Amino acid sequence: MLGCIAALLLPLSAQQKPAARVEIRLLAFQPDLATDDAFAHDPAAPAATAAVKVPVKSYLNHEFTTVVLTGRRIVFTTKPDRESLTRAAELLGEVTLPQGVRSAILLFLPAPADGKARCQILAIDDSKQAFPAGSFRVSNLSPEPVRIVLEEKTYTFKPGTTELIIDPPVRAGKQSGMKAFAFHDNVWQRIGSGIWPHPGDNRVVQVLFTNPATGQVQLRAYDDVPPRSPAPLPPR
């Protein structure tokens, strides 16, 4: 059985656009950003619309939450009441989903020191088409070019780009030796090394991010389950 499933129920009038059902999973970039006390608000919905409680986890699994949105923007706070949207101390972050995305991983990242919210949020389309089985989804959210070498094959990621690594080169045991480098101070500096097991039927989210506290580019990996199809849209 799929875990925690909830919905924002919206009154629909002739003046409103049809509500959209979106399946979301909330992922913390680092453990201290994980929380069970997160509430999803649809700011475009009527003020009486209930918020949806959804955990920000430090891992990915099959459990998701369904929200029904009037627009594409979701605001997350630590309290369920609508007034929490205006209380800075209770604001976790907000995200605008890309048009057409019906299933997404929402990655909660540390916010800049001067940010109003506790987190900045990256929306990851986790549909079969955008994120197929057996792939690494690598996002370079740092301001520096990054290279990842798997066995002898080099993959280059410009700042702000996302690429899929499909069918990566492997050694015996279906594993890839990995080295990662960031171009810092006009020289390629190693930022990580290790072994990447082939995802098989699963998937892996890889994120390169400059930690605001240290100024260093970090590489984080999150194993994901096989892709699935979102629930069918209800008949109009």
C-alpha positions in Angstrom: 0.0 0.0 0.0 1.2 3.4 -0.8 2.0 5.5 2.2 0.7 8.8 3.4 -1.8 10.0 0.7 -3.7 13.2 1.2 -5.4 15.8 -0.9 -6.1 19.5 -0.9 -9.9 19.7 -1.7 -10.8 22.8 -3.5 -14.2 24.3 -4.4 -14.3 24.6 -8.2 -16.1 27.5 -9.8 -16.5 28.5 -13.4 -13.9 31.2 -12.8 -11.2 28.8 -11.6 -8.9 26.7 -13.6 -9.3 22.9 -13.1 -7.3 21.7 -10.1 -4.3 19.5 -10.8 -3.4 16.4 -8.9 0.4 16.2 -8.2 2.3 13.4 -6.4 5.2 14.6 -4.4 8.0 13.2 -2.3 10.0 15.5 0.0 13.8 14.9 0.3 16.2 16.7 2.7 19.6 17.4 1.2 21.2 17.0 4.6 19.8 15.3 7.8 19.2 18.5 9.7 16.6 19.6 7.1 14.5 16.5 7.6 11.3 17.0 9.6 7.9 15.4 10.2 6.4 18.8 10.7 6.0 20.2 7.2 2.7 21.4 5.7 2.0 22.0 2.1 -0.1 25.1 1.3 -1.7 26.1 -2.0 -1.5 29.9 -1.9 -3.8 30.2 -4.9 -6.6 28.2 -3.2 -9.3 29.8 -1.1 -8.1 30.7 2.4 -10.2 28.0 4.1 -8.4 25.2 2.2 -6.7 22.8 4.5 -2.9 22.3 4.4 -1.5 18.9 3.8 1.0 17.4 6.3 3.9 15.7 4.5 7.3 14.7 5.9 10.6 15.9 4.6 12.7 12.7 4.7 16.4 12.1 4.5 15.8 9.2 2.0 13.6 8.2 -0.9 11.1 5.3 -1.0 7.8 4.4 -2.6 5.7 6.6 -0.3 4.3 9.9 -1.7 1.7 12.5 -0.9 -1.0 13.7 -3.3 -1.8 17.3 -3.4 -4.5 19.1 -5.5 -3.3 22.5 -6.7 -5.1 25.4 -8.2 -1.8 26.8 -9.5 1.7 25.4 -9.7 3.2 27.0 -6.6 3.4 25.2 -3.2 4.5 26.9 0.0 5.8 24.8 2.9 5.6 25.9 6.6 5.9 24.2 10.0 2.3 24.9 10.9 -1.0 23.9 9.3 -2.8 27.3 9.7 -3.0 29.7 6.7 -1.5 32.5 8.8 1.8 30.6 9.0 2.4 31.7 5.4 3.1 35.2 6.8 5.2 34.2 9.8 8.9 34.1 8.7 10.0 31.8 11.5 7.6 29.1 10.3 8.4 29.3 6.5 10.3 26.3 5.2 10.4 27.3 1.6 8.4 27.4 -1.6 8.6 25.9 -5.1 6.8 26.4 -8.5 6.4 23.1 -10.3 7.2 23.1 -14.0 4.1 22.9 -16.3 3.0 19.3 -17.0 4.8 17.7 -14.0 2.5 15.3 -12.2 5.0 13.5 -10.1 8.0 15.1 -8.5 10.8 14.8 -5.9 11.1 18.1 -4.0 14.7 18.4 -2.8 15.0 20.7 0.3 18.4 22.5 0.2 20.0 24.9 2.6 19.0 28.5 1.9 21.5 31.3 1.5 22.3 33.2 4.8 20.2 36.1 3.6 17.3 34.0 2.5 13.8 34.6 3.9 13.0 30.9 4.1 14.8 28.0 5.8 15.3 26.1 2.6 15.4 26.5 -1.2 13.6 23.8 -3.0 14.4 22.0 -6.3 11.6 20.2 -8.2 12.7 17.0 -9.9 10.4 15.4 -12.4 10.5 11.7 -11.4 8.4 10.4 -14.3 9.5 7.4 -16.3 10.3 9.6 -19.3 12.3 12.2 -17.4 14.1 9.9 -15.0 14.2 6.3 -16.4 15.2 3.2 -14.6 19.0 2.4 -14.5 20.0 6.1 -14.6 21.9 8.6 -12.6 20.3 12.1 -12.6 23.1 14.5 -11.9 22.3 18.2 -11.1 25.1 20.7 -10.8 23.6 23.4 -8.6 27.0 24.9 -7.9 28.5 28.0 -9.7 31.5 25.9 -10.9 31.9 23.5 -13.7 32.2 19.9 -12.5 33.6 16.7 -14.0 32.6 13.2 -13.0 34.8 10.4 -14.3 33.2 6.9 -14.2 35.9 4.3 -15.0 37.6 6.1 -17.9 34.6 8.0 -19.2 34.3 11.7 -18.4 31.0 13.6 -18.0 31.1 17.4 -17.7 28.4 19.4 -16.1 28.1 23.2 -16.5 26.8 25.3 -13.6 23.0 25.1 -13.3 22.6 22.1 -15.6 21.1 18.6 -15.1 22.0 15.6 -17.2 21.2 11.9 -17.1 23.9 9.2 -17.1 22.2 6.2 -18.7 24.0 2.9 -19.1 27.2 4.0 -17.2 30.5 2.1 -17.8 31.0 -0.6 -15.2 33.7 -3.0 -14.1 33.2 -6.5 -12.6 30.3 -6.6 -10.2 28.5 -3.9 -12.2 30.2 -1.1 -10.3 31.8 2.1 -11.6 34.9 3.7 -10.1 34.1 7.4 -9.6 36.1 10.6 -9.3 34.6 14.1 -9.1 36.3 17.4 -9.8 35.2 21.1 -9.5 36.9 23.8 -11.5 37.9 26.2 -8.7 40.6 28.9 -8.7 41.4 28.0 -12.4 42.3 24.5 -11.5 40.4 21.1 -11.4 40.2 20.1 -7.7 39.0 16.7 -6.6 35.9 16.9 -4.5 35.1 13.2 -4.2 35.8 9.7 -5.1 34.3 6.3 -4.6 32.3 3.5 -6.1 28.9 3.9 -7.8 27.0 0.6 -8.1 24.9 0.4 -11.2 21.3 1.4 -10.4 19.8 -1.7 -12.1 16.0 -1.3 -12.1 16.3 1.6 -9.6 17.5 5.1 -10.0 19.9 7.5 -8.2 19.7 11.2 -7.7 23.1 12.9 -7.6 23.4 16.5 -6.5 26.4 18.9 -6.7 25.8 21.9 -4.4 27.9 24.6 -2.8 27.2 24.5 0.9 26.5 28.1 2.0 28.2 27.4 5.4 31.5 26.2 3.9 31.6 27.4 0.4 32.7 23.9 -0.8 31.1 21.9 -3.5 29.5 18.8 -2.1 28.3 15.7 -3.9 25.3 13.9 -2.4 23.6 10.7 -3.6 20.1 9.4 -2.9 19.0 6.0 -4.0 15.5 5.9 -5.5 13.0 3.1 -6.2 12.0 2.1 -9.8 9.9 4.7 -11.6 6.2 4.3 -11.6 3.3 5.9 -13.4 1.3 8.5 -11.5 -2.3 7.9 -10.8 -4.7 8.4 -13.8 -6.2 11.8 -14.1 -9.9 11.8 -13.0 -12.5 12.2 -15.9 -13.4 15.7 -16.6 
